[in-house]
Structure formats: C-alpha cells, structure tokens
C-alpha cells in the first residue's frame, strides 16, 4: 500500500517492483540544466537517507544503464512564473523507470513522487511498478511563514523549503515585515532593519541564498511587505512615514495596531519606491505581496492634514483612501515590472486588474473577488497556527463554501491557496511541529483532484509521510521531544510523553489571553504538544468500533491496556511535576487524565459484564467528565467525549 | 545535585541560587576580543535553548547590571598553542555571578561550566551558588574524527566541535587522508582530491570555516596527513609517489594496505613539501600529524631501487628507512614553522626531539616514548569506535598501566590524550551516536583530577549531560530513532526501540567479518543501536540489589514489569520483522530476548515463593541462556549474565 501525498491525478499499479540499491543510477536526456543536475544529486542523497545505502556519488549514467531516466523536453524561462507546466509521467517496471516532463518543474515534482514510492519490503528497498500521469489542480500552492512575531532563522526557512518541495508546494510566502519586526536588511534605509528587528533579520546574502535554494526546488518566493498598516517596525527608524507623530517602538503585543503610513505625502511614495526598487533586486518573482490587512483608519482620521487631503481629492472614506494608496503602490510596482498580491481588504473597484486577492476574512471574499474579475488565492481556511485538525483543512476546498456558487469562468480565477503559519505562538523551536504534517494536507488539497476526500486514508498516508518528512530536516517530531526533556530538567520523558501524546493545545484560550507578548517564553507543555493527537484519533476510532460491536475482545483488550497506561501515568509523573516549575500547571491535567481513564475502565468492565452502573456513581462520573472538558494549562484532553460515549453505552442503574 | 562534566578541580556550594530569566545579561571587563563577544552571543543562545526563554539580543550590559560578569586579564597569542592557560574562577551567589580568567580560553571553559549549572527548579530556572576554581589536568584533550573510511560532511564536523567545546575538549584531530579517501582540496595537486575522494572532500573554504569555527570555541585543529603508508588515495592521481608501480584505486576494504610512498626519491619530498606548504596556509596550528602507522614495508622490500638506496645509505631495515623518511619530513615541516605528531610506530632514536608520539598500539609505547624523552598523547585506550562501555575509558588513565611506573618528570611529558573515532563502521548518520556521550567521559578523564573515579556518579551525570548535548546539534539520540523508523518502513518504532535499547553491538564480530567494504550499507539494527545500553546497566544494578535483598518488593515489582515488557515484546515486533528485509536477521534475537526474560520471571517467581526449580527445567534454562550469549546479527543481549545470576540465586531442585 503506497503512501503518496499529494495523490497523483492518474495512477496504475501492477505487482512488479523495481529494486533500489547502490546500483541506482540516474540518466538525463532532453534539456538538462544545472538545477536538474542538482536535483539528481539531492535525489541520490535522499534515497541514501531513506534506505541507509550510499548511492554512487556520480549519478550521471549512460542512458541505457540508468535505473531512472529523466527526460525534460524544453527550457523554462529564467524566472519561475505562476503558470509553469508541472505535469509529468512516471513509468516504473521491474527493470527500470522513466520520468518524463515538458519542463524542469514537472521533473522536480516527479522526482518527489519517485522518492515517496520507495519502501522497504521483505526482500529489500523497492519502488512498485506504476504508471503515473500527474499534474496539479492549482498552479499556486503556497506556505506563508510569518517571521516577524518570532524570529525564524535562515536554516529553519531552508529546511521548511525542503519539506515543501517534498510535497510539491511551490510558493514560499515570506511575511517579512509587520508591527513586531522588520526582518530584512535594507542598504537604502538601514534603520528599517537596524532599529526594527532587535538585530534579528535576514541579511541580503541570506535572502539571495534562500531565493536560490527555493528556485532549485521549483519554489517561488513571494515577499510580503505589509502596508500601509502593520508598519510600526518601519516607523521606529523612519517615523516621518507615519500618519501620527512618533516616536514608535517595535510592538511586543499581538493583535492589530494603529501605526499606518501617511498616504497623502509624496515622501511616503518616494520612500516606498526606493525601498521596493532595492527589494526587487533580491526577489525575481513577478509578484510582491503588499499586505493591506487590518488598516485601522484611526491615525488617518486623527490627522487634519490627511482629512484635508481626502476632502480636496474627493476621497470619501478611509477605505477609499487605502484604495488610493494601493493605486499609487501599484504604479510603483508596475514601473519595477511587478504585480501585486494583497489580503482581501484591498479588494476595491479601483484595484488594478492583474492584482491577486488572498482571502483572510473568509471564503466569501474570494468569491466576491472572483465575481469582480480578480484572481484569488484561498488563505483563510488554511491557517495552520490556529491548530485545527488536519481533517478541517482537508475538507476546505478553494472552490468550496461561497466559491461553490461561482461560474466555471469565475472559479478559474482562483489560482490556488496557501497554508499560513503566523507566529504569535510559535518559535524557531516548535514552528516545524505547527506546520508539519498538517501542511501536507493542504498540499494535497491544492494538487490533487477535488474528489480525493477519504479522511481515513488521508490520515493513514499522512502518518507515514510525516515520519519521512524528518529526513528533509524539519524537526516536527524530534523538536517537541527536546522540549519535553527540558520540562523534566533532562530526566526521563516517558511519562511526560504519554501525557503530551494524548493532549491537544487549546488554541482559543491562548489567543484570548492578552497577557502574551513577544517576550513571553513559549516553553510550556502546550508548546511541546503537537496540534493534533494521533493517539487520541486512533483511540476515538477504537471506541466507535467497540461500541458498534462490544463483543470484539481484541478491541476490548487494546482499550483496557491503553486506559490503564493513562490511569497509571499520573503516578509516574508526579515526581517530575513536583520538581519542575514548568510542570506545576499540568498536575491537575495529568490527574484528570488518570480519572478519565478510570471512568473508561469502569465503563468497559460494566459493559463486558452486562452490569449497570449505579446512579450515584454515574453522576460522579458525569461531573468528573464535565470538569475534564475544561482546558487546563491551555491544554485539553481530546478523548473525554469518547469516554463519555463509553459511559453512555453502559446500562443505567438506579 | 549538579551534573557537571568534567568535574571542576575545586568547588564549594551553598544553598543559594541565582535565577536565570530573560533579564540575564552579560558584562565584559578586562581584555575583550571578538571571539569572547561571539562566545557571549552563543551563551545567550544556549541559555535560550536550555530554558526556552529568549534572552535579550543585546547581551552587553553595564558592568553593574550584569547577571554574569566575565573578566579576562590579558590578550592571547594569535594562534592557540598546546600550553594555554585555561583556568578560571566562577563565583555565583543569589545576586549575580562573576567569571574571571587570565585568558580567553579560561573564560570559554568557564562559560560551559556556567551553562551546565543551569537547572529547572520548582520555582524556575536557576544556577546554584558556587565557587569554582578550575583548571585542566592535561592541556591536550582531543577528539580524532576519521573522515576517510566514510565521508563526514562539514556540518557534522561543526556540530561535533560544538559538543566538544561544551565538555572542554580542545583539539580536533582531523584524520583527512588515508587509503580510503583523500578528503581535502589541494589547488597545487588537484588530482589528490579529484581522484582520491569520489568527489567527497572539504573545499578549502570548508576548511577555513571549520578552523575558524573551532578557534572561536578555543579548539585547535590538528590535521593528519598519514604518511608514508595509508596513502592509496594519494596514488590514484599521483602514482609516481608510490614505491610500487600503479595504477592505484581508492581502497574500499578495511585493514592495512601496502601502498607506501617512495622515501628514496627526491620528487617525493618535493611533492610533500609543496603540498604541506599549501596545507599550512589552512591550518595555523604548530603541529601537523603525519600518521606513520602500519607501514607494511612490503613495497619497499619489493623495490630494487629502494633496496639499493638502503644499502648505499647504510639503512639497515625498513624501520630505519621510515625514520629516514620522518627526518626528511620533519625538515620540511620545520622550514614551514611546524612540528610533528605521529603514531607510536614513528618512535625512533633519530626522531627530532620536539615531536609528539600518540599511542596506538598500547600504553607501553607512551611509557617508552616518555622514557626516551618524547612528549606523548594517550590514544590507544580511548578508541570510541571499538564501542566499549564508558566505564572502560573512564578507568583508563594517561598515567596508568605502563605509564604508572614513570618518574614524575617522565609523566610530565604526557601532555594529554585523544578519543578516537575511526569510521569503518560509522557514517554521517550514526557517527554522533558512536562519539557521544562516551567522549564526555574521556573529556572528564583528561580535565579532572585523577582521583575522580566514582563510576556510578559518572553514569548519573553522563545521562543528564548526554540529554543536553543534543542542544549542541549532535544527533546521538535523535539520529538512531530515525534509523529505527527506516527499519520498520516508517511504522511505529515502539517495539523496535524496546528491543534496541536492551541490545549492544558486538563490535568484535563485525571487525572480524572481512566482507565489509566502504560500500556496505550500514543500515541495520546494529547500526542504530547505541554502544552501551543504559537500560541494561540499570537492570544489572537492580538485579545485584535484589539478589542482595530478595525481600525488597518494590525492586521485585520493577524487575517483573521490566521482564514482562521484554517477554511480550517479540509478539509486538513479529509483524515488522516479517515485512522488513532489514529486520529478518533480528527475529531470532528478539525471540531470544523474550525467552531470556521468561527465565528471569520464572526465577523471580521461584525466589519469591522460596520454591526450587526442577533440574530438567534448570538445564533447559541453562541451555537457552548459553545460546543467548552468542551474538546474532552482530548484536548481543547484555543482560544474559544478570538473568544467569538470578537463576543461580534460586534453590536447586532435583
């Protein structure tokens, strides 16, 4: 059973297999460029990682000797566009394999499919014989990484690019500036990064390296310079840009802020023009993301000169003033040979036609944009930082919700989507565990056919892809383990892992807590706990099955074993809880898990014996379960509803 | 209870503690150089990793505000020597801390001590109030990394340097050339790396970066160019250097080879001189390691011209011919301002006096060198690649064995030691797990007083230091987990971990198997299993204690739980074993563990009940235990002797 993700458009398999050993050799034909050669080197390195077999260093083979022949028809344009042909055909039989594509991009995608096909059989590493004809559903498949709320170093960006490539994502949307940080070096206006970043910014060399690293993997880099709001960090060094007098400081708090550029001064546009002229030398992509969200308008309304300008120019409200700003911005970008992308609040009748709208306030804005003739990118349904289950994102289609009512032509304006990782509550240490594996599900939604919707099969494949993703360098599995070690002061993490694995962060609680700032340490159990508990999901399925068929004894035994482990875990963890100030808060949670598991065991015993549970006891159980639904330490026990189901299945006693 | 490693020379503690939070600030006084400033940045990053609390980016504080004041008395010479003053005094009280040292090197060592002191208490992160006066016992504390048998990329070298610094090791002995690979770029003789490395070599930029990275951490880099033997890889491109006609190929097999430079031709010395002239521009250290081990002499004896030269020069045998070669080599090095280090076979009356001898054939050679007035480095007792227990290395003292009989003056010639990691059976993937944590024990032996010998306390501290070491970037814990995932084809590794954790590689078996070459995949369970099983060590202690006091019920219960886990594990693992060709070989081992655990349980039950075990059953047990001592798949079950002890403790039945 393969674990391809995203699933290809067409795939036929036979029973044959091709062996992967150290004789693996790639042959190249057709149009060969250095990026393809480097991809072949990476392929051989990745195969070496997956198999533990060193591949021959020199992968170039005579075509007739190649285990994998890669053929690319034609040259691509120097700069990757949003409409490249990424299709490929991969044919594997017992004797060899051929990957053919029109362009480099198809070959890059096909190589990743080949890598995912490798599996360990009872006689060695193999790829199954297949014939895959594949192409993406959407040409724009992105991941936004916010590097402003918390600093995300270059190495973390690179490993995420490697992981993106492995699941065929093709746009890094790099959210570089915001109230909380200006993260890119400007030679023209050095106070931007010097005063706006706490010294944590990408040098231009870093940027060039990352753009090239991405380009090698067929990934476009879309820089975002959020304007005219979200600009506090610009104003620390250049307060004259603002609509209200300074001084300004880097914002340490989350949520919207009032700092807004003054759209009425020519100096503002001169600054932006100079700044973007510098930036486009770093970012070759046709598009620049200009943000445009959450412009409060408050600074504009409080500034008499701006109000006067609005009157004299016949601009009736701040929304129109922002449209005016965007028109000017678009003019600047156009002179630089660029088009703009913005968040849906920039949608306005005056918006230049080639602009692209990214939904932030919901799918309805994507639909509205399409109806008004603008291209769109689905954003709002794929916010990874909200820590929703993979299933939620899997069920969200760019043509879903309000977009479902669009005509075919209107739908065609929706060019794809982006998973977004905002970093109010993520650091370099745990960001991978917030992005992965759930971004894979978004990747599949954007690449594969809309009718690929089997959630169970998705989770099965996701579990395997997730394990293998660590070979790309992302630390979504190993990172949290290190954090658990910290929590026990480098003692054993066995009991703490057992607890963490059955918990989930209560993200809403966290977002509602306004005490958080960028200086608040994110070193608690909630930060080391992954968004979605695979253990809980499996337990939930087992409970469902057991309730459907309580005579299934192996299921019963598995449930008992699992519940006993949870019941006893608190005892094991107690000493660590007492000794670690970071664990104090989870004591009640650990205890609650133990109690909840105990109720599960009681219910199972009663069910098996066909015995009723006395009313008083049922009431105690109900109270405990009700309490256990509350979050503690910003964490919840997701199996409480399953235990509740078990208690419901037991006969009511009097 | 602290877990400092290596233990400091003098240490006093009180009950006070100093809090570590985001207000932590370093102040610098005295002689401040850029390396110290960078060390302070790293300190703040490391503290952020350990605590999960971001430290203020700008760590320079007014002296009076500093939480940690670092004072360095004086400037050091540009190039680090083998006799630097590394002493420091670290004084911490509840209000602040002061680290003072004569030189940068003392400060670097003291910073690592400070970092190791950080612990999580029941009210936050703290360092205990201490007064530490510390200095190393030996000035030369090295780690040899062989990068020839398997290629070890720059990133792996760097993370190992970081780990070395954290335990105060100060020499990277970089084994760069050997029969199996020439791993450094030469502009003068490009065929050395082009033809001698399969394309896997360090560019000169890589080398410069690594030397600087090491220098920043107070680590000297000692390059080794092994001559005149171990030189097959040189001869692939330059066969005229050899004592027998070519062509030569890169050696793929392990063990000694015959390829030897021709010491009678002036062209050989001209080549070496040109080559070393180029290399000393990369390596500023006073010393160059010239190897000199395992010179077979066979090529020399088979070459009439060489034999003729020996007669005409009055050189009576090949040993003296090597001495002649070394004298010439020393002349070349001296012209370049360098001295030589070599393996103990270079020891010879003609050896120049400033040369340093590193033991390879045993401690007696170190003693002999000292008696003959040469400086020495203890090598042979610290071969990490032989996968001996930490305890073995801990008990090996540079002044031990034959060196114990030296006079004080002679002992003073022994300047330190080096842990060695040869890579016949290690790759970039698992080398960290072969080096760490055992190299820490060598570090302590070389830094701390000779009378620090409490093995139990060593293991206690080692366990914690080992966990924290992963923050330096080494993957000795997380790497093997990834390898286990591969073995199950990315399925759960729970059962496989349980098995792996109680096994140990049978290194002797592996070394005796001559089928291994550099192309043999190292992707089996033995490669993912760490050298020393902490689980086995703890189990062994528990058995000892239980036999001493069989009435200790909590001990009894813990033993039963552990044994039951092992007994049942085979059942859990069976499906993976059937499906994975890489696990087939461990099936019998997994089954043997289950049986051994079963015998343990029978013995415990009999002991508790005061019951005898019938003779026939005892015989069956004895047979099974005997079989279980044999290695399977190059792995052994180290607890078999413990189970044997348990059976012995049971009453004999008839």
Boltz contact constraints between the chains, C-beta under 6 A:
constraints:
  - contact:
      token1: [A, 22]
      token2: [B, 519]
      max_distance: 6.0
  - contact:
      token1: [A, 52]
      token2: [B, 486]
      max_distance: 6.0
  - contact:
      token1: [A, 52]
      token2: [B, 521]
      max_distance: 6.0
  - contact:
      token1: [A, 52]
      token2: [B, 523]
      max_distance: 6.0
  - contact:
      token1: [A, 53]
      token2: [B, 521]
      max_distance: 6.0
  - contact:
      token1: [A, 57]
      token2: [B, 198]
      max_distance: 6.0
  - contact:
      token1: [A, 57]
      token2: [B, 199]
      max_distance: 6.0
  - contact:
      token1: [A, 119]
      token2: [B, 489]
      max_distance: 6.0
  - contact:
      token1: [A, 120]
      token2: [B, 489]
      max_distance: 6.0
  - contact:
      token1: [A, 120]
      token2: [B, 580]
      max_distance: 6.0
  - contact:
      token1: [A, 122]
      token2: [B, 579]
      max_distance: 6.0
  - contact:
      token1: [A, 122]
      token2: [B, 581]
      max_distance: 6.0
  - contact:
      token1: [A, 123]
      token2: [B, 581]
      max_distance: 6.0
  - contact:
      token1: [A, 124]
      token2: [B, 581]
      max_distance: 6.0
  - contact:
      token1: [A, 198]
      token2: [B, 57]
      max_distance: 6.0
  - contact:
      token1: [A, 199]
      token2: [B, 57]
      max_distance: 6.0
  - contact:
      token1: [A, 464]
      token2: [B, 490]
      max_distance: 6.0
  - contact:
      token1: [A, 467]
      token2: [B, 485]
      max_distance: 6.0
  - contact:
      token1: [A, 467]
      token2: [B, 490]
      max_distance: 6.0
  - contact:
      token1: [A, 468]
      token2: [B, 490]
      max_distance: 6.0
  - contact:
      token1: [A, 478]
      token2: [B, 478]
      max_distance: 6.0
  - contact:
      token1: [A, 485]
      token2: [B, 467]
      max_distance: 6.0
  - contact:
      token1: [A, 486]
      token2: [B, 52]
      max_distance: 6.0
  - contact:
      token1: [A, 489]
      token2: [B, 119]
      max_distance: 6.0
  - contact:
      token1: [A, 489]
      token2: [B, 120]
      max_distance: 6.0
  - contact:
      token1: [A, 490]
      token2: [B, 464]
      max_distance: 6.0
  - contact:
      token1: [A, 490]
      token2: [B, 467]
      max_distance: 6.0
  - contact:
      token1: [A, 490]
      token2: [B, 468]
      max_distance: 6.0
  - contact:
      token1: [A, 521]
      token2: [B, 52]
      max_distance: 6.0
  - contact:
      token1: [A, 521]
      token2: [B, 53]
      max_distance: 6.0
  - contact:
      token1: [A, 523]
      token2: [B, 52]
      max_distance: 6.0
  - contact:
      token1: [A, 579]
      token2: [B, 122]
      max_distance: 6.0
  - contact:
      token1: [A, 580]
      token2: [B, 120]
      max_distance: 6.0
  - contact:
      token1: [A, 581]
      token2: [B, 122]
      max_distance: 6.0
  - contact:
      token1: [A, 581]
      token2: [B, 123]
      max_distance: 6.0
  - contact:
      token1: [A, 581]
      token2: [B, 124]
      max_distance: 6.0
